[in-house]
């Protein structure tokens, strides 16, 4: 029996033991862990596959770029693959577990320096272990009027990890990669590069000019296994003056209203009257946020309304909407600027929706929302605050299973409507509910669907896997790409983008990482 | 390595805790491996809806003799994350020697992360049905 939890593919126990000895000589025993208790947190997955497929062999914790350079040298020597995580909060996308069994988790949470924050021009340079919350605390401590755009698990996620996975948030800076500027990357051969203008000696513009000279390469290191990002520049918003942040909610009673909602909001979004990555949330997602316990200790969740194992019938959905007073669609957005600008823009926004929907839209601002926890959660997200409320979704169905199915849609009414219908039909066929939000980008939508299922039920796990597989197949056939996926489906998503892209990814991998030591399998790329 | 004696003790308290959890009043004791029976100075995190503080204290004292306090994880999930982080830090500083919990799925997700983010490790994590999770943290 092996003394290790798992071994990398093709590496013998003896070779692996020698590699571990070298890692320990470099970092010490405490920062190279192979015991099951230390690896347990990396095995906590929410995707419908066995943990066995994703078990790491070890976890190592570097503290500097120089240590990472030495780590990749050892990895090359012994062919021990490294699965890099920043803070490892990729819940629903595979969490911190490697794509394939036996990889060593290179956990960068021990590199958590906020290297620099520039209040004048609104940017920062951070290491991978810095969380959004850390940044917010830094701003507060130093009385800086700056906002950082956050993804939903803001308090514990990291700007480097989320940007590297091309995550999105909810302020005007919601497209994270777009608002990043300059990277430091350790390559598989140990070289360190600084992208953009960062290579210039004494560069003054590393975090202010994205492009530098020649081909722009930052994208090569996102959703990627071609390098290890060790520093990232992030652009920050200036907080608006008092009275200059105006979040609001509009509730719509019918599912069929989605195309008209999109049709009304997109002109406002495109001309920047609504400047933020606003959200159109369905009733299932919205209701899940109101989880509470009854006097018997039973949570009021999906089961409170429906005992069946199949998907919620429309009648029950209506009951849930009535109970929680949520719309079939719930549109959250915000206005930013001076109070005068906000007041003027609100006239345009409210006027456009009132004109289109009349009495079928209910408009709620902070004044009407009072202390509603879900409004507060959205208010926080749209101003770059810290909230973890999104995880309330995990109580809705129970069982600890969650997979984000995340296609993109061109932001056209008909396309969003079609995606919603196709997804609902497939999910319902497998007995799951359509729980979704559309995050409105510059020209596209991130159509985020949480496939919630019970991981304690093997049959349900299999069904969830098949359901996701069919969603992917059907969406691909319709020309709908998936912007991000979990470790169980990376290969299939990669195939959906065609052989040409796979070939170029493969050539880059061979050129930059010939020993395949960096996160093999990430985004379906391996040698 | 945990001794055989201690193993059997933990098994007993786990069974007791699980039984109460199933009955609906809800608590667990789990494998509180950090402390000897009778030497427990423990804290039990729980979701308030799963029982009252006095029920938890009573059950913990019966199933795992020692000094127990209970901590409801109240407020938003963000609050849960930071409360759990503080409690874990306190435990590590020696204020308690045993940290266990019984939580709903959502609260558990954030508590788990709060603890591993601070270098913590778990003795075990067990699903008690689909809607609650029992766990014990190494202190």
Interface residues (C-beta under 8 A of the other chain):
Chain A: X37 X38 X40 X41 X44 X87 X89 X91 X109 X155 X156 X291 X292 X293 X294 X296 X297 X298 X299 X301 X373 X377 X386 X387 X388 X389 X391 X392 X393 X394 X395 X397 X398 X399 X400 X454 X455 X456 X457
Chain B: X24 X25 X26 X47 X48 X49 X50 X51 X76 X77 X78 X80 X81 X82 X104 X105 X106 X109 X110 X112 X113 X114 X116 X117 X121 X122 X123 X125 X127 X129 X130 X131 X133 X138
